[in-house]
């Protein structure tokens, strides 16, 4: 998570237990090398609210880490207006990917949400099921040629999720955009992370190699988006397209007006970022966890075969595949796509009885809260039955929050679940999985990222015949 500025004077935060760090740099090295492990240790040693300091003297940042479901609820929901996306990390994302729905604030955010919300109703999102199924079918076919029957599910699910969201956003322009996004996104996201973790940054317009590489990637990415947006604008009222960009371009109201071209590009970039990396993470780890747990894999496949037979899955099947949905939720618990969430406190407050000063950088960590043993016994064990309706009803609302929560909860959470369940249903019906890599090292980027291969050996299964009638 990004470092901000030191927010307290003498004695600030002394009542909050502090994680010990190096004399000169505090926990800076630990956060850069293993932020997820650092936050987990902080909670295990010191409890629900912990101060983590990082950076050299005079540039040191104090991060107030909140790990309890009740504290998370306070930050995201009950006192959401007091915790803003004003930290250094969000500013870096904003400058690279635009002021879209993920990064905007105040009236900008409210206006954008009002314009976009009608495009994310359950009925509208369910209409994207066909695009997801079409892209998944291509992956299922391609795997028949896998060398030695081994695929890296991290790479493959990133490819699938990117093409699915590009098809939904751009329709027939998917080929023109997917390759550009796949090439440019890693350059830009790595640039954001380096700047987000740095206590101080040089200006973006200085002609350093890193700045020039990032600027070239942004120019190429912005260029393809602007070209397609221009084509949609020129098509005007004659367009009959139902892709999301066409609908965004047509979105308007008497109070909020409509998106101009720059705002359209910002929304597209944010949807590309949030819409493919998060779902790719969930799909990757769901498949890898099932590959390591054959009993749960067989149970999921039995449900898929019983419900679908040989027909393509539809949006209406989501509720008919409860165990597969539980698999996705448990994968999101163990490997949340947004493992760390940052906010900045506007006014001083108290969380869990501890003082949090005005201006403090506040860290929420689903990676940690999702592993609290009082809510998740044997927390590192993969167990989809944690998400039966009865089990869910017995836990605090914010013991599990992969989609955030409160007034800024992810607008695409239904789409993420729909895409994940449809893709998994088609893949598991076609192939069995055995893990080649027993463990996958991970790290916290803009989203959770694999730092090694996630290879599985796949074996083609006989697909059931289509059910007539």
C-alpha positions in Angstrom: 0.0 0.0 0.0 1.2 3.5 -0.7 3.0 5.6 1.8 1.6 9.0 2.7 2.9 11.8 4.8 3.5 11.9 8.5 0.2 12.9 10.1 1.0 13.3 13.8 3.0 15.6 16.0 4.8 14.6 19.2 3.0 11.7 20.8 0.5 11.2 18.0 -0.9 7.7 18.1 1.0 6.6 21.2 -2.1 4.8 22.5 -2.2 2.6 19.4 0.2 -0.4 19.7 3.0 -0.1 17.2 4.8 -2.7 15.1 8.5 -2.6 15.8 10.7 -1.8 12.8 14.3 -0.9 11.8 15.7 2.2 13.6 16.3 4.2 10.4 13.5 3.1 8.0 10.9 1.6 10.3 8.9 -1.1 8.5 9.6 0.3 5.0 11.6 -2.7 3.8 9.1 -5.2 5.2 6.2 -3.4 3.5 8.1 -3.3 0.2 9.2 -7.0 0.3 6.1 -8.6 2.0 3.4 -6.1 2.9 0.8 -8.9 3.3 3.0 -10.8 5.8 3.8 -7.6 7.6 0.1 -6.7 8.1 -0.6 -10.2 9.2 2.2 -10.1 11.8 1.0 -6.8 13.0 -2.5 -8.1 13.8 -1.2 -11.4 15.3 1.1 -9.5 17.7 -0.9 -6.4 18.5 -4.6 -6.9 17.7 -7.3 -4.9 16.0 -5.7 -1.5 15.5 -1.9 -1.3 14.9 0.4 1.6 13.9 3.0 0.7 11.3 5.7 3.3 10.6 7.8 3.4 7.5 10.3 5.7 5.9 13.4 7.7 6.9 13.2 10.4 9.6 11.5 13.5 8.3 9.6 11.5 5.7 8.2 8.8 7.9 4.6 7.7 7.4 2.3 6.3 10.1 -0.2 3.8 8.8 -3.1 3.0 11.1 -4.1 -0.6 10.3 -7.6 -1.7 11.2 -8.2 -5.4 11.1 -11.5 -6.1 13.0 -14.8 -6.5 11.0 -16.3 -3.8 13.3 -13.4 -1.4 12.5 -13.7 -2.1 8.8 -17.5 -1.4 9.0 -16.7 1.9 10.7 -14.3 3.0 7.9 -16.2 1.8 4.9 -19.8 2.3 6.0 -20.9 3.9 9.3 -18.3 6.7 9.1 -17.5 6.5 5.4 -17.6 10.2 4.9 -14.7 10.6 7.3 -12.4 8.3 5.3 -11.5 9.4 1.8 -9.4 8.2 -1.1 -6.9 10.9 -0.7 -3.8 8.9 0.0 -0.7 8.9 -2.2 -1.5 5.5 -3.7 -4.9 6.5 -5.1 -3.3 9.7 -6.4 -0.9 7.6 -8.4 -3.7 5.4 -9.8 -5.7 8.5 -10.6 -2.9 10.1 -12.5 -2.3 6.9 -14.5 -5.8 5.5 -15.1 -7.9 8.6 -14.8 -10.6 10.0 -12.5 -13.1 7.2 -13.0 -15.5 5.5 -10.7 -12.8 3.8 -8.7 -10.8 6.9 -8.0 -13.2 9.9 -8.1 -14.6 11.6 -5.1 -17.3 13.9 -3.8 -19.7 15.3 -6.5 -17.6 13.8 -9.3 -18.1 10.3 -7.9 -21.8 10.8 -7.1 -22.5 12.1 -10.7 -20.5 9.2 -12.2 -22.3 6.6 -10.1 -25.7 8.0 -11.0 -24.9 7.8 -14.7 -23.3 4.4 -14.6 -25.6 2.6 -12.1 -28.4 1.9 -14.7 -25.8 0.0 -16.8 -25.0 -2.4 -13.9 -28.5 -3.6 -12.9 -28.8 -7.3 -12.4 -30.8 -7.6 -15.6 -28.3 -5.6 -17.7 -25.3 -7.5 -16.3 -27.0 -10.9 -16.9 -27.0 -9.9 -20.5 -23.2 -10.2 -20.6 -23.3 -13.9 -19.8 -23.1 -14.8 -23.5 -19.9 -12.8 -24.0 -18.3 -14.6 -21.0 -19.3 -18.0 -22.3 -18.0 -17.2 -25.8 -14.5 -16.2 -24.5 -14.4 -19.2 -22.1 -15.3 -21.6 -25.0 -12.2 -20.3 -26.8 -10.0 -21.1 -23.8 -11.5 -24.6 -23.4 -10.8 -25.3 -27.1 -7.2 -23.9 -27.0 -6.3 -26.0 -24.0 -6.6 -29.2 -26.1 -3.2 -28.2 -27.6 -1.5 -27.5 -24.2 2.0 -28.8 -24.1 2.2 -31.9 -21.9 -1.3 -31.0 -20.7 0.1 -28.3 -18.5 -1.4 -24.7 -18.3 -0.5 -21.8 -16.1 -3.9 -20.8 -14.8 -2.7 -17.4 -13.8 -1.7 -16.4 -17.3 -4.7 -18.1 -18.8 -7.3 -16.6 -16.5 -5.8 -13.1 -17.0 -6.1 -13.6 -20.8 -9.7 -14.9 -20.4 -10.8 -12.1 -18.1 -9.2 -9.4 -20.2 -10.9 -10.6 -23.4 -14.2 -11.0 -21.7 -14.2 -7.4 -20.3 -12.8 -6.0 -23.6 -15.6 -7.7 -25.5 -18.2 -6.4 -23.1 -16.8 -2.9 -23.2 -15.9 -2.6 -26.9 -17.9 -5.3 -28.7 -16.4 -6.1 -32.1 -13.3 -3.9 -31.2 -12.1 -6.5 -28.8 -9.2 -7.6 -31.0 -8.0 -4.0 -31.3 -7.9 -3.4 -27.6 -7.0 -6.7 -25.8 -3.4 -6.9 -27.1 -2.8 -3.2 -26.3 -4.1 -3.6 -22.7 -2.1 -6.8 -22.2 1.1 -5.0 -23.3 0.6 -1.7 -21.6 -1.1 -2.5 -18.3 1.9 -4.3 -16.6 4.1 -1.3 -17.4 1.7 1.2 -16.0 0.7 -0.8 -12.9 4.4 -1.4 -12.0 5.1 2.3 -12.4 2.1 3.1 -10.1 3.4 0.6 -7.5 7.0 2.0 -7.5 5.8 5.5 -7.0 3.2 4.4 -4.5 5.7 2.7 -2.2 8.3 5.5 -2.5 8.5 8.1 0.3 9.3 10.7 -2.4 9.0 10.8 -6.2 10.5 12.9 -8.9 8.0 14.7 -11.2 6.4 12.5 -13.9 7.5 14.9 -16.6 11.2 14.4 -16.0 12.6 12.4 -18.9 13.9 9.4 -16.9 13.8 5.9 -18.4 11.0 4.9 -16.1 8.9 8.0 -16.7 9.4 7.6 -20.5 8.4 3.9 -20.5 5.2 4.7 -18.5 4.3 7.7 -20.6 4.7 5.7 -23.8 2.5 2.9 -22.5 -0.2 5.4 -21.3 -0.1 7.2 -24.7 -0.7 3.9 -26.5 -3.4 2.8 -24.2 -5.2 6.2 -24.2 -4.8 6.3 -28.0 -6.7 3.1 -28.7 -9.5 4.1 -26.2 -9.8 7.6 -27.8 -10.0 6.1 -31.3 -12.8 3.8 -30.4 -14.6 6.5 -28.4 -14.4 8.8 -31.5 -15.9 6.0 -33.6 -18.8 5.6 -31.3 -19.4 9.4 -31.2 -19.4 9.6 -35.0 -21.8 6.7 -35.2 -24.2 8.8 -33.0 -27.8 7.8 -32.9 -27.4 5.3 -35.7 -25.5 2.8 -33.5 -27.4 -0.2 -32.4 -24.6 -1.6 -30.3 -25.2 -3.0 -26.8 -21.5 -2.9 -25.7 -20.8 -1.0 -22.5 -19.0 1.8 -24.2 -22.0 2.5 -26.5 -24.2 2.6 -23.4 -21.8 4.8 -21.5 -21.6 7.2 -24.4 -25.4 7.4 -24.4 -25.8 7.7 -20.6 -27.3 11.1 -19.7 -29.8 12.7 -17.4 -31.3 16.1 -17.0 -29.4 16.7 -13.7 -26.1 15.0 -14.5 -25.7 15.7 -18.2 -23.5 13.2 -20.0 -19.8 12.0 -20.1 -17.5 14.0 -22.3 -14.8 12.1 -24.2 -12.2 12.5 -21.5 -14.6 11.2 -18.8 -15.6 8.3 -21.1 -11.9 7.3 -21.4 -11.5 7.5 -17.6 -14.4 5.2 -17.1 -13.2 2.7 -19.7 -9.7 2.6 -18.2 -11.0 2.0 -14.7 -13.4 -0.7 -15.9 -10.5 -2.4 -17.8 -8.3 -2.2 -14.7 -10.9 -3.4 -12.1 -12.9 -5.6 -14.5 -10.2 -8.0 -15.6 -7.4 -8.1 -12.9 -9.9 -8.8 -10.0 -11.8 -11.5 -11.8 -8.7 -13.1 -13.2 -7.4 -13.4 -9.6 -10.5 -15.1 -8.4 -10.6 -17.5 -11.3 -6.9 -18.4 -11.0 -7.0 -19.2 -7.4 -10.4 -21.0 -7.5 -8.9 -23.4 -10.2 -5.6 -23.8 -8.3 -7.4 -24.5 -5.0 -9.7 -27.1 -6.7 -6.6 -28.6 -8.3 -5.1 -29.1 -4.8 -8.4 -30.5 -3.4 -9.8 -33.2 -5.6 -12.8 -34.0 -3.4 -14.1 -30.4 -3.6 -13.3 -30.4 -7.4 -15.4 -33.5 -7.9 -18.2 -32.1 -5.8 -18.3 -28.9 -7.9 -18.2 -30.8 -11.2 -21.0 -33.1 -10.1 -23.2 -30.0 -9.4 -22.3 -28.5 -12.8 -23.1 -31.7 -14.7 -26.4 -32.2 -12.8 -27.5 -28.7 -13.4 -26.2 -28.0 -16.9 -25.8 -31.3 -18.6 -24.2 -30.3 -21.9 -25.9 -27.0 -22.5 -24.1 -23.6 -22.1 -24.5 -21.9 -18.8 -26.8 -18.9 -18.5 -27.1 -16.1 -16.0 -30.1 -17.8 -14.5 -27.9 -20.7 -13.5 -26.0 -18.7 -11.0 -28.5 -19.4 -8.2 -28.7 -23.1 -9.3 -25.0 -23.6 -8.8 -24.7 -22.8 -5.0 -21.6 -24.9 -4.3 -19.7 -23.4 -7.2 -20.6 -20.0 -5.9 -19.3 -21.0 -2.5 -16.0 -22.1 -4.2 -15.6 -18.7 -5.7 -16.3 -16.9 -2.4 -13.9 -19.1 -0.5 -11.2 -18.4 -3.2 -11.9 -14.7 -2.7 -11.6 -15.1 1.1 -8.1 -16.7 0.9 -7.0 -14.6 -2.1 -8.9 -11.4 -2.1 -8.2 -9.5 -5.4 -7.9 -6.2 -3.4 -5.9 -7.5 -0.4 -5.2 -4.0 1.0 -7.5 -1.0 0.9 -6.4 2.5 1.9 -8.2 5.6 3.1 -7.2 8.9 4.8 -9.1 10.2 7.9 -10.6 13.7 7.5 -11.2 14.3 11.2 -9.9 12.6 14.3 -11.9 9.6 15.5 -11.6 6.5 17.6 -11.6 2.9 16.2 -11.8 0.0 18.6 -11.1 2.4 21.5 -7.9 3.7 19.9 -7.4 7.3 18.7 -6.9 7.9 15.0 -5.7 11.4 14.2 -7.0 13.7 11.5 -5.1 13.2 8.3 -4.0 9.6 9.2 -3.4 7.1 6.5 -5.8 4.2 7.4 -5.2 0.7 6.1 -7.8 -2.1 5.8 -6.5 -5.5 4.9 -9.0 -8.1 3.7 -6.0 -10.5 3.5 -5.8 -10.3 7.3 -9.5 -9.9 8.3 -10.3 -12.9 6.1 -8.0 -14.9 8.3 -9.3 -14.0 11.7 -9.6 -17.4 13.4 -12.5 -16.4 15.6 -14.6 -16.0 12.4 -12.7 -18.5 10.2 -11.5 -21.5 12.2 -8.4 -23.1 10.7 -8.2 -20.0 8.5 -5.7 -21.2 5.9 -7.8 -24.3 5.1 -9.8 -24.3 1.8 -13.5 -25.0 2.8 -16.3 -23.8 0.5 -18.8 -24.8 3.1 -17.9 -21.7 5.1 -20.3 -19.9 2.7 -23.5 -21.9 3.1 -26.3 -19.4 3.9 -26.4 -20.6 7.5 -22.6 -20.1 8.0 -22.7 -16.6 6.4 -25.6 -15.5 8.6 -23.5 -16.3 11.7 -20.6 -14.0 10.9 -20.2 -10.2 11.1 -21.0 -8.4 7.9 -17.4 -7.2 7.3 -15.6 -10.5 8.2 -15.6 -10.9 4.4 -15.4 -7.9 2.1 -13.7 -8.7 -1.2 -15.9 -6.0 -2.9 -15.4 -3.3 -0.2 -18.6 -2.1 1.3 -20.7 0.9 2.3 -21.5 3.7 -0.2 -18.5 2.9 -2.3 -19.0 -0.9 -2.6 -17.8 -2.3 -6.0 -20.5 -1.6 -8.6 -19.3 -4.7 -10.5 -19.6 -7.3 -7.9 -22.6 -9.2 -9.5 -20.7 -9.2 -12.8 -17.6 -10.6 -11.1 -19.6 -13.5 -9.5 -21.5 -14.1 -12.8 -18.3 -14.2 -14.9 -16.5 -16.4 -12.4 -19.2 -19.0 -12.0 -19.9 -19.2 -15.8 -16.2 -19.6 -16.6 -15.6 -22.2 -13.9 -18.6 -24.2 -14.9 -17.5 -24.5 -18.5 -13.9 -25.2 -17.6 -14.5 -27.8 -14.9 -17.0 -29.6 -17.1 -14.4 -29.9 -19.8 -11.2 -30.6 -17.8 -10.0 -32.1 -14.6 -7.2 -30.3 -12.8 -4.1 -31.5 -10.8 -1.8 -28.9 -9.3 1.8 -28.9 -10.6 2.9 -26.0 -8.4 1.8 -26.8 -4.8 2.1 -23.2 -3.6 1.9 -19.8 -5.4 3.8 -16.9 -4.0 1.7 -13.7 -4.1 2.2 -10.0 -3.5 0.1 -6.9 -3.2 0.1 -4.8 -6.3 -2.8 -2.6 -7.3 -4.6 -6.0 -7.1 -3.3 -9.3 -5.7 -0.6 -10.6 -8.0 1.0 -14.0 -8.5 4.8 -13.9 -8.2 5.4 -17.3 -9.7 3.7 -19.8 -12.0 0.4 -21.4 -11.1 0.6 -24.5 -13.3 -1.9 -27.2 -13.4 -2.0 -30.4 -15.4 -5.3 -30.6 -17.2 -7.1 -33.7 -18.6 -9.9 -33.4 -21.1 -13.2 -35.0 -19.9 -16.1 -36.3 -22.0 -18.6 -33.4 -22.2 -22.1 -34.5 -21.4 -24.5 -34.6 -24.3 -26.8 -31.6 -24.5 -30.1 -32.1 -22.6 -33.0 -31.9 -25.0 -36.1 -29.9 -24.2 
